[in-house]
């Protein structure tokens, strides 16, 4: 690992030496692999472009975030600017380094979008974008080369699994009743949480290494990378997405069709609902990792997921924004 870290530092120092003129475009590329960006893209696709593709994006995003959080807790690896003053921290992160979530998510999500569009040029664009997003993480000093490469590999594996098994699993679920589908989703979310607890319990005594602290402080507060909040976020999101999709399907389903003005209006109205649930409840519910805070986090993200796939489409029907 020391060899990988030293080699990675050499790469980053070389890349950052290309000049500060790259900082703005690299920040933009990083944004295109950011979870918050996909948080905006997902409902746009689901409500206004292609509902089936949007559903696949939703589930691969929540699954990828969950896997990334687990693997980070497995390796407990530093970020480049934590271990070397030669690396300029051009951004800030509080989680462990390996694997790169931006590289992983961009490979999985832009890949699933390319798979849904069935165009060769889209595949080329998706892989090129995933590469550039990974490169941006090196330039910004947030990841080593091996962090990014492992992120790409996990994203590719996840992409293969979704392409291979999505249709068979969907066909199997369609044979179940709505209550059975919701129960299956809830059970899976509980298993996700249980697995996350098994990963994090041995780390209760973890202390952020003193030799990393001064370097990390250059970019912000001392990181607290051992956290289970992301596990509850992913589990709640997946349950809400699945429950909403099952509920709306039982009421005739939803398709992102109609004139452009109605598609745009659906997106605006739907985003308002997301802001109320995500931001509004975030202001009311407590932060932290107490049992109550984690349960409310699960509830909050379950409601957001349900709103995206079920609640908002129901509202669109009610106000004649979709057939």
Secondary structure, 3 states (H helix, E strand, C coil): CHHHHHHHHHHHHHHHCCCHHHHHHHHHHHHCCCHHHHHHHHHHHHHHCCHHHHHHHHHHHHHHHHHHHHHHHHHCCCCHHHHCCCCCCCCCCCCCCCCCHHHHHHHHHHHHHHHHHCCHHHHHHHHHHHHHHHHHHHHCCCCCHHHHHHHHHHHHHHHHHHHHHHHHHHHHHHCCCHHHHHHHHHHHHHHHHHHHHHHHHCCCCCCCCHHHHHHHCCCCCCCCCCCCHHHHHHHHHHHHHHHHHHHHHCCCCCCCCCCHHHHHHHHHHHHHHHHHHHHHHHHHCCCCCCHHHHHHHHHHHHHHHHHHHHHHHHHHHHCCCCC
